[in-house]
């Protein structure tokens, strides 16, 4: 199958989340919603259900405003909006982690606003890696397991979780690889790149791995195009079609990302341990470099700079979800680190209710012009080698 046909498959899946849910239900499978971020999907998978990502959607917020103030993350609001309006009906439950204040309120509001879909909380510790943090995380997983056994009517077993972990580790590996391959192929648009990552949240991971593997093989036998402007994106979510269309119109090529809905999901594999549940527990303990994961040293800022240098990026684009406090706090550190490293940076604020991205276009056009001007100046000042 050719590259364009494979990309069209990713587009169809990413554009129709409800169709994916309906297809799985029609096939006799049970579906469990997993809210952002770092929800233990492997447990859901091991118990025979399909984990489907609940990251909200670009929509007008009406019913959710009865439960949330306007100054709260629109991702959370849109998840609740879709729940109230029936978009998630037929699913067996929703797992919502407690990694930020907005997620905590989403869980509590969900219980009253969408009583037809059971709310399953996953409480994570701030200190993840020490003995007490690991024990706390494992206890949280055990609570999730008991809730899933109740709503799914199936029993958990460690052997099944081992198989699921291997499937997820393999998927992590292929997603890291496809990110590297896409960096070499600017002819694959930002829109297509977004679809590849978004579709991963809507499919069984083994099926997504197979499709991504097919894409990598097709790209490795095709001739790469040329890129005008190489960037790193950073933020919670960058899946808006209008924004990605502007990237493509301006010749902006994403060579890597630090995005919670994209590559951050696939950085950490479940390591070896005494049991499968211990492997999953250790995995969370090893996670780092994310705004919703406690880190007193804020090493994420240095990671963004490191990725930008490694990929020879021309600059960094921070796509900031409006009213996302953890990302707003981290932005200061990321900005300072990029300035110290001499890496151009631009900030774009996004919201799930946005329909007009002309301000973003202006920012991106200015960013492109500045980067090009700086590049020309450096070229003129460079010594001529004979």
C-alpha positions as CSV (number, residue, x, y, z in Angstrom):
1,X,0.0,0.0,0.0
2,X,1.3,3.5,-0.9
3,X,2.1,6.3,1.5
4,X,-1.0,8.3,0.6
5,X,-3.4,5.4,1.1
6,X,-1.9,4.7,4.5
7,X,-2.1,8.3,5.5
8,X,-5.7,8.4,4.4
9,X,-6.5,5.5,6.8
10,X,-5.0,7.4,9.7
11,X,-7.0,10.5,8.7
12,X,-10.3,8.5,8.5
13,X,-9.7,7.1,12.0
14,X,-8.6,10.4,13.6
15,X,-11.5,12.2,12.1
16,X,-14.2,9.8,13.3
17,X,-13.7,8.9,17.0
18,X,-17.3,7.9,17.3
19,X,-17.1,5.6,14.4
20,X,-14.2,3.8,16.1
21,X,-16.3,3.4,19.3
22,X,-19.3,2.1,17.4
23,X,-17.3,-0.4,15.3
24,X,-15.7,-1.9,18.4
25,X,-19.0,-2.1,20.2
26,X,-20.6,-3.7,17.1
27,X,-17.8,-6.3,17.1
28,X,-18.9,-7.3,20.6
29,X,-16.0,-5.6,22.4
30,X,-16.3,-3.5,25.5
31,X,-14.8,0.0,25.5
32,X,-13.3,2.0,28.4
33,X,-12.6,5.7,28.0
34,X,-9.1,6.8,29.2
35,X,-8.8,10.5,30.0
36,X,-5.4,12.3,29.7
37,X,-2.7,11.6,30.7
38,X,-0.8,8.4,31.5
39,X,-3.9,6.4,32.3
40,X,-3.0,2.6,32.8
41,X,-4.3,1.5,29.4
42,X,-2.4,-1.8,29.7
43,X,-4.7,-2.9,32.5
44,X,-7.8,-2.2,30.4
45,X,-6.3,-4.0,27.4
46,X,-5.3,-7.0,29.5
47,X,-8.9,-7.4,30.7
48,X,-10.2,-7.8,27.1
49,X,-11.6,-4.2,26.7
50,X,-10.6,-1.5,24.2
51,X,-9.1,1.6,25.8
52,X,-10.1,4.7,23.8
53,X,-8.7,8.1,24.5
54,X,-11.0,10.8,25.8
55,X,-9.2,14.0,24.9
56,X,-12.3,16.1,24.2
57,X,-12.9,17.8,20.8
58,X,-13.1,21.2,19.3
59,X,-16.7,22.2,20.0
60,X,-18.9,24.9,21.5
61,X,-19.1,24.5,25.3
62,X,-22.7,24.7,26.6
63,X,-23.7,22.1,29.2
64,X,-20.2,21.8,30.7
65,X,-20.4,25.5,31.8
66,X,-23.0,24.4,34.4
67,X,-20.2,22.4,36.1
68,X,-17.0,24.4,35.3
69,X,-16.0,28.0,35.6
70,X,-14.9,29.5,32.3
71,X,-11.3,29.8,33.5
72,X,-10.5,26.1,33.4
73,X,-8.8,23.9,30.8
74,X,-11.1,23.5,27.8
75,X,-9.9,20.0,27.2
76,X,-11.6,19.0,30.5
77,X,-14.7,21.0,29.6
78,X,-15.0,19.5,26.2
79,X,-14.7,15.9,27.6
80,X,-17.6,16.6,30.0
81,X,-19.5,18.3,27.2
82,X,-19.3,15.3,25.0
83,X,-20.2,13.0,27.9
84,X,-23.3,15.0,28.7
85,X,-24.4,15.1,25.0
86,X,-24.1,11.3,24.7
87,X,-21.0,11.0,22.5
88,X,-19.5,8.4,24.8
89,X,-22.7,6.3,25.4
90,X,-22.2,2.6,25.2
91,X,-18.8,2.7,26.9
92,X,-18.3,0.7,30.1
93,X,-16.5,3.4,32.1
94,X,-14.1,6.3,32.1
95,X,-10.7,6.3,34.0
96,X,-9.7,9.8,35.0
97,X,-6.3,10.3,36.7
98,X,-5.6,12.9,39.3
99,X,-2.5,14.5,37.8
100,X,-3.8,18.1,37.8
101,X,-6.5,20.1,39.6
102,X,-8.6,20.3,36.5
103,X,-8.6,16.5,36.1
104,X,-9.6,16.1,39.8
105,X,-12.7,18.3,39.2
106,X,-13.5,16.5,36.0
107,X,-13.8,13.2,37.8
108,X,-16.1,14.7,40.5
109,X,-18.3,16.5,38.0
110,X,-18.5,13.4,35.8
111,X,-20.2,11.4,38.6
112,X,-23.2,13.8,38.6
113,X,-23.2,15.0,34.9
114,X,-22.8,11.6,33.2
115,X,-24.1,8.9,35.7
116,X,-24.7,6.4,32.9
117,X,-20.9,5.9,32.5
118,X,-19.1,4.9,35.7
119,X,-16.2,7.1,36.8
120,X,-13.1,5.2,37.8
121,X,-10.5,7.3,39.6
122,X,-6.7,6.7,39.3
123,X,-4.9,8.5,42.0
124,X,-1.2,9.1,41.4
125,X,1.4,10.3,43.9
126,X,3.6,13.3,43.3
127,X,6.8,11.5,44.4
128,X,6.8,8.6,42.0
129,X,10.1,6.9,42.2
130,X,10.7,6.2,45.9
131,X,9.4,3.1,47.7
132,X,6.4,4.8,49.1
133,X,5.5,6.4,45.8
134,X,5.7,3.1,44.1
135,X,3.5,1.4,46.7
136,X,1.0,4.2,46.4
137,X,0.8,3.9,42.6
138,X,0.4,0.1,42.8
139,X,-2.4,0.5,45.3
140,X,-4.1,2.9,42.9
141,X,-3.8,0.3,40.1
142,X,-5.3,-2.3,42.3
143,X,-8.3,-0.1,42.9
144,X,-8.7,0.5,39.2
145,X,-8.6,-3.3,38.6
146,X,-11.4,-3.9,41.2
147,X,-13.5,-1.3,39.5
148,X,-12.9,-2.7,36.0
149,X,-13.7,-6.2,37.2
150,X,-17.1,-4.8,38.3
151,X,-17.9,-2.9,35.2
152,X,-16.5,-5.3,32.7
153,X,-17.5,-8.6,34.4
154,X,-14.1,-10.1,33.7
155,X,-11.2,-11.0,36.0
156,X,-7.7,-9.6,36.0
157,X,-4.7,-11.8,35.8
158,X,-1.0,-11.0,35.8
159,X,-0.2,-13.2,32.8
160,X,-2.6,-11.3,30.6
161,X,-1.2,-8.0,31.8
162,X,2.3,-9.3,30.8
163,X,1.1,-9.9,27.2
164,X,-0.5,-6.4,27.1
165,X,2.6,-4.7,28.4
166,X,4.7,-6.3,25.6
167,X,2.2,-5.0,23.1
168,X,2.4,-1.5,24.6
169,X,6.2,-1.6,24.8
170,X,6.3,-2.6,21.1
171,X,3.9,0.2,20.3
172,X,6.0,2.7,22.2
173,X,9.0,1.7,20.2
174,X,7.3,2.0,16.8
175,X,5.9,5.5,17.7
176,X,9.4,6.6,18.7
177,X,10.7,5.3,15.4
178,X,7.9,6.9,13.3
179,X,8.7,10.2,14.8
180,X,12.3,9.9,13.7
181,X,11.3,8.8,10.2
182,X,8.7,11.6,9.8
183,X,11.5,14.1,10.7
184,X,13.2,13.1,7.4
185,X,10.0,13.4,5.3
186,X,8.6,16.9,5.3
187,X,6.3,15.9,2.4
188,X,4.2,14.3,5.1
189,X,2.1,17.2,6.4
190,X,1.7,18.4,9.9
191,X,-2.0,17.4,9.5
192,X,-1.0,13.8,8.6
193,X,1.5,13.7,11.5
194,X,-1.2,14.7,13.9
195,X,-3.5,12.0,12.5
196,X,-0.9,9.3,13.1
197,X,-0.6,10.2,16.8
198,X,-4.3,10.9,17.3
199,X,-5.4,7.6,15.8
200,X,-3.2,5.8,18.3
201,X,-5.6,6.9,21.0
202,X,-8.6,5.4,19.2
203,X,-7.3,2.0,18.2
204,X,-6.1,-1.3,19.7
205,X,-2.4,-0.8,20.0
206,X,-1.5,-4.0,18.1
207,X,-3.5,-2.8,15.2
208,X,-2.0,0.7,15.3
209,X,1.5,-0.8,15.4
210,X,0.8,-2.8,12.3
211,X,-0.4,0.3,10.4
212,X,2.5,2.5,11.5
213,X,5.0,-0.3,10.6
214,X,3.5,-0.3,7.1
215,X,3.8,3.5,6.9
216,X,7.5,3.4,8.0
217,X,8.3,0.7,5.3
218,X,6.6,2.8,2.6
219,X,8.4,6.0,3.7
220,X,11.8,4.3,3.8
221,X,11.4,3.4,0.2
222,X,10.3,6.9,-0.9
223,X,12.3,10.0,-1.7
224,X,12.2,12.6,1.0
225,X,11.0,16.1,0.2
226,X,12.5,19.4,1.3
227,X,11.6,21.5,4.4
228,X,11.5,25.2,4.8
229,X,11.3,25.6,8.6
230,X,12.1,22.8,11.0
231,X,10.4,23.1,14.5
232,X,9.8,21.3,17.7
233,X,6.3,21.5,19.1
234,X,5.6,21.5,22.9
235,X,2.3,21.4,24.8
236,X,-0.6,19.3,25.9
237,X,-2.4,18.7,22.5
238,X,-1.8,19.9,19.0
239,X,-4.5,18.3,17.0
240,X,-6.6,21.2,15.6
241,X,-7.0,20.8,11.9
242,X,-7.0,24.6,11.3
243,X,-3.8,25.1,13.2
244,X,-2.0,22.2,11.5
245,X,-3.2,23.5,8.1
246,X,-1.5,26.8,8.8
247,X,1.7,24.9,9.7
248,X,1.5,23.2,6.3
249,X,0.7,26.5,4.4
250,X,3.7,28.2,5.9
251,X,6.1,25.3,5.2
252,X,6.6,24.5,8.9
253,X,7.9,21.0,9.3
254,X,7.6,19.3,12.8
255,X,10.8,17.3,13.3
256,X,9.9,16.2,16.9
257,X,7.6,17.0,19.7
258,X,7.2,17.4,23.4
259,X,3.4,17.1,23.4
260,X,1.5,15.2,26.0
261,X,-1.0,13.7,23.5
262,X,1.9,12.7,21.2
263,X,5.5,11.6,22.0
264,X,5.3,12.1,25.8
265,X,3.1,9.0,25.8
266,X,5.7,6.8,24.3
267,X,9.0,7.8,26.0
268,X,8.9,5.2,28.8
269,X,8.6,1.5,28.6
270,X,7.5,-0.9,31.4
271,X,10.8,-2.4,32.7
272,X,11.4,-5.9,34.1
273,X,10.0,-6.5,37.6
274,X,8.7,-9.3,39.9
275,X,5.2,-9.1,38.4
276,X,3.4,-7.4,35.5
277,X,1.7,-5.0,37.9
278,X,5.1,-4.2,39.4
279,X,6.4,-3.5,35.9
280,X,3.5,-1.0,35.3
281,X,4.2,0.6,38.7
282,X,7.9,1.0,37.9
283,X,7.0,2.5,34.5
284,X,5.1,5.4,36.1
285,X,8.0,5.8,38.6
286,X,10.4,6.3,35.7
287,X,8.2,8.9,33.9
288,X,9.5,12.4,33.8
289,X,9.8,15.7,31.8
290,X,6.1,16.6,31.7
291,X,4.2,19.5,33.2
292,X,1.8,17.3,35.1
293,X,4.5,15.2,36.6
294,X,6.1,16.7,39.7
295,X,9.7,17.8,39.2
296,X,11.3,20.3,41.4
297,X,14.2,20.8,39.0
298,X,12.0,21.3,35.9
299,X,14.3,19.2,33.7
300,X,11.7,19.4,30.9
301,X,13.1,22.7,29.8
302,X,16.5,21.3,29.2
303,X,14.9,18.3,27.4
304,X,13.2,20.6,24.9
305,X,16.5,22.3,24.2
306,X,18.2,19.0,23.9
307,X,15.6,17.7,21.4
308,X,15.8,20.9,19.4
309,X,19.6,20.6,19.1
310,X,19.5,16.9,18.3
311,X,17.1,17.5,15.5
312,X,18.8,20.7,14.2
313,X,15.5,22.5,14.7
314,X,15.2,26.1,13.6
315,X,13.0,26.9,16.6
316,X,10.4,25.8,19.2
317,X,6.7,26.3,19.1
318,X,4.9,26.2,22.4
319,X,1.2,25.4,21.8
320,X,-0.2,26.4,25.2
321,X,-3.7,25.2,26.1
322,X,-5.4,28.2,27.7
323,X,-5.9,28.0,31.5
324,X,-3.6,24.9,31.7
325,X,-1.8,25.9,34.9
326,X,1.0,23.2,34.8
327,X,1.9,24.2,31.2
328,X,1.8,27.9,32.1
329,X,4.2,27.4,35.0
330,X,6.6,25.3,32.8
331,X,6.5,27.8,29.9
332,X,8.7,30.3,31.8
333,X,11.4,27.7,32.3
334,X,11.2,26.5,28.6
335,X,11.4,30.1,27.4
336,X,14.5,30.9,29.5
337,X,16.2,27.6,28.5
338,X,15.6,28.3,24.8
339,X,16.8,31.9,25.1
340,X,19.9,30.8,26.9
341,X,20.6,28.3,24.1
342,X,19.9,30.9,21.3
343,X,16.9,28.9,20.0
344,X,14.0,31.0,18.6
345,X,10.7,30.4,20.4
346,X,7.1,31.4,19.7
347,X,4.0,31.0,22.0
348,X,0.5,30.2,20.6
349,X,-2.5,29.9,22.9
350,X,-5.2,27.5,21.9
351,X,-8.6,26.6,23.2
352,X,-11.0,23.8,22.3
353,X,-13.6,26.5,21.4
354,X,-11.4,28.4,18.9
355,X,-12.6,28.7,15.4
356,X,-10.4,31.6,14.2
357,X,-6.7,31.0,14.1
358,X,-5.7,34.2,12.3
359,X,-3.8,35.5,15.3
360,X,-1.9,32.2,15.3
361,X,-1.2,32.6,11.6
362,X,0.3,36.1,12.3
363,X,2.5,34.8,15.1
364,X,3.7,32.0,12.9
365,X,4.4,34.2,9.9
366,X,6.4,36.6,12.1
367,X,8.3,33.6,13.7
368,X,9.1,32.3,10.2
369,X,10.4,35.6,9.0
370,X,12.5,36.2,12.1
371,X,14.1,32.7,11.8
372,X,14.8,33.2,8.1
373,X,16.3,36.6,8.7
374,X,18.5,35.2,11.5
375,X,19.6,32.4,9.3
376,X,20.6,34.8,6.5
377,X,22.5,37.0,8.9
378,X,24.5,34.0,10.2
379,X,25.2,32.9,6.6
380,X,26.6,36.3,5.7
381,X,28.8,36.4,8.8
382,X,30.1,32.8,8.3
383,X,33.6,32.6,6.9
384,X,34.0,31.5,3.3
385,X,35.9,28.2,3.1
386,X,38.0,27.5,0.1
